[in-house]
């Protein structure tokens, strides 16, 4: 494992280094839609979803869900062909909750992917309350074939904020899911959103601390506003302020400092579909934002060197 170190406790452990050390090359994700929904939409624990979630269940960059998974993979490969000569990829089931279906359906879906020679990792985005014994048994079986990552959208450890954004489960559900997933050998990737309504810097850093003690990896996202979401209505009524680029980078750097060395950082920022993005518009220029993050991390002696994996 390679780290960019400055001093004993200053580091950043990026996914790209992990992938190169583990697989010998950088692997690109191929976003997929397994045709599922979410208990926070079908009435099980809610029917509106989280207030920030899009109509596509965060699957804006996935191919048409009515295509076969193999067709979706081929389309995804063609989209990144100009970026990489790699012959191995990460199959990323991104849209909605990808363990929220009968286990027979999940088995057929994931076994159609796991044996493909061009897939090195199976990554499954889901909710902690969609992890049951049957799902765990299936994930254990899959993980014996190839690495399985399970991505959980915690977003915040502040229970009041979680209720406000209609997350639909308590922190203890997340904690239990992480423990059970680790028991069957899966790696857990936790998503954090910085800048949620009414949260302050301490709330965001506390979330990073909370996740750092439990998760194998973390994805950081800034809060952005998408059209046709309840969050958009709240924002348009001027009921909260978004982080500026400078504020986002400042709190991100502080969160990175409290993440333990063994936790891999999969993402430093997110990007929305520009056709549905309302704000912040600075987030649309991902390359520029990443360069500013790099400069800030170097200035604060969190990393050294010229390159930071995207």
Residue pairs with C-beta under 8 A, 6 or more apart in sequence:
1 13
1 17
1 18
1 21
2 17
2 20
2 21
3 11
3 12
3 13
3 17
3 261
4 11
4 12
4 14
4 303
4 304
4 305
5 11
5 304
6 301
6 302
6 303
6 304
7 301
9 257
10 257
10 301
10 302
10 303
11 261
11 302
11 303
12 256
12 265
12 297
12 302
12 303
12 308
13 259
13 261
13 262
13 263
13 264
13 265
14 264
14 265
14 308
14 309
15 217
15 264
15 265
15 266
15 267
15 309
16 26
16 309
16 310
17 309
18 264
19 25
19 26
19 27
20 26
23 88
23 120
25 86
25 88
26 84
26 86
26 309
27 86
27 88
27 89
27 90
27 120
27 121
28 80
28 83
28 84
28 86
28 89
28 90
29 89
29 90
29 92
29 123
30 72
30 73
30 76
30 77
30 80
30 89
30 90
30 91
30 92
31 59
31 61
31 62
31 63
31 76
31 92
31 94
31 95
32 62
32 63
32 69
32 72
32 73
32 76
32 91
32 92
32 93
32 94
32 95
33 59
33 62
33 63
33 64
33 65
33 72
33 93
33 94
33 95
33 96
34 65
34 69
34 93
34 95
34 96
34 98
34 101
34 109
35 65
36 95
36 96
36 97
36 98
36 100
36 101
37 57
37 96
37 97
37 100
38 49
38 57
38 96
38 97
38 100
38 127
39 45
39 46
39 97
39 100
39 127
39 129
39 130
39 168
40 46
40 47
40 48
40 49
40 50
40 127
40 166
40 167
40 168
41 47
41 48
41 49
41 57
41 96
45 129
45 168
45 169
46 166
46 168
48 166
48 230
49 57
49 166
50 153
50 155
50 165
50 166
50 167
50 168
51 164
51 165
51 166
51 229
51 230
51 231
51 234
52 165
52 193
52 223
52 225
52 226
52 229
52 231
53 229
54 60
54 226
54 228
54 229
54 273
54 276
55 228
56 62
56 95
57 95
57 96
57 97
58 94
58 95
58 96
58 125
58 153
59 65
59 94
59 95
59 96
60 272
60 273
60 276
61 94
61 273
62 72
62 94
62 95
63 71
63 72
63 75
63 76
64 72
65 95
67 75
69 109
69 112
69 113
70 112
70 116
73 89
73 91
73 113
73 116
73 118
73 119
76 89
77 89
77 118
80 89
87 118
88 118
88 119
88 120
89 118
89 119
89 120
90 119
90 120
90 121
90 122
90 123
90 149
91 113
91 116
91 119
91 121
91 122
91 123
92 123
92 125
93 122
93 123
93 124
93 125
94 125
95 125
97 125
97 126
97 127
97 130
98 124
98 125
98 126
99 106
99 124
99 126
99 127
99 130
99 131
99 135
99 139
99 150
100 126
100 127
100 130
101 109
103 134
103 135
103 137
103 138
106 135
106 138
107 138
110 122
110 124
110 138
110 142
111 142
113 119
113 122
114 122
114 142
114 145
114 146
115 145
119 146
120 146
120 147
121 146
121 147
121 148
121 149
122 142
122 146
122 147
122 148
122 149
123 148
123 149
123 150
123 151
123 189
124 139
124 148
124 149
124 150
124 151
125 151
125 153
126 150
126 151
126 152
127 152
127 153
127 168
127 169
128 152
128 154
128 169
128 173
128 174
128 176
128 177
128 178
129 168
129 169
129 173
129 177
131 150
131 177
131 180
131 181
136 180
136 181
136 183
136 184
137 184
139 148
139 150
139 181
139 184
139 186
140 184
140 185
140 186
142 148
143 184
143 185
143 186
144 185
147 187
148 185
148 186
148 187
149 186
149 187
149 188
149 189
149 217
150 181
150 186
150 187
150 188
150 189
151 188
151 189
151 190
151 191
151 219
152 174
152 177
152 178
152 188
152 189
152 190
152 191
152 215
153 167
153 191
154 171
154 174
154 190
154 191
154 192
154 207
154 211
155 161
155 162
155 165
155 167
155 191
155 192
155 193
155 196
155 207
156 162
156 165
156 167
156 192
156 193
156 196
156 199
156 203
156 204
156 207
157 171
157 206
157 207
157 210
157 211
158 199
158 203
158 206
158 207
159 170
159 171
161 196
161 197
161 198
161 199
161 203
162 169
162 170
162 171
164 197
164 198
165 196
165 197
171 210
174 190
174 214
175 214
178 188
178 190
178 214
178 215
181 188
182 188
182 216
187 216
187 217
188 214
188 215
188 216
188 217
189 215
189 216
189 217
189 218
189 219
189 266
190 211
190 214
190 215
190 217
190 218
190 219
191 218
191 219
191 221
192 204
192 207
192 208
192 211
192 218
192 219
192 220
192 221
192 255
193 221
193 222
193 223
194 204
194 220
194 221
194 222
194 223
194 243
194 248
194 251
194 252
194 255
195 204
195 222
195 223
195 242
195 243
195 247
195 248
195 251
196 203
196 223
197 223
197 231
197 234
197 239
197 240
198 240
201 250
201 251
201 254
204 251
204 255
205 251
205 254
205 255
205 258
207 255
208 218
208 255
208 256
208 258
208 259
209 258
211 218
211 259
211 263
212 218
212 258
212 259
212 260
212 263
213 260
215 263
216 262
216 263
216 264
217 263
217 264
217 265
217 266
218 259
218 263
218 264
218 265
218 266
219 265
219 266
219 267
219 270
220 252
220 255
220 265
220 267
220 268
220 269
220 270
221 267
221 269
221 270
222 243
222 248
222 269
222 270
222 280
222 283
223 242
223 243
224 242
224 270
224 272
224 277
224 278
224 279
224 280
224 283
225 231
225 232
225 235
225 242
225 277
225 278
225 279
225 280
226 232
226 272
226 273
226 276
226 277
226 278
227 276
227 277
227 278
228 276
232 278
234 240
235 242
235 278
235 279
242 279
242 280
243 251
243 280
244 280
244 282
245 280
245 282
245 283
245 289
245 292
248 269
249 289
249 292
249 293
249 296
250 296
252 268
252 269
252 293
253 293
253 296
253 297
253 300
253 302
256 265
256 297
256 302
257 302
259 265
268 290
268 293
268 308
269 283
269 286
269 289
269 290
269 293
270 283
271 283
271 284
271 286
272 283
272 284
274 284
277 283
277 284
282 289
283 289
290 308
290 310
293 308
294 303
294 308
297 303
297 308
298 304
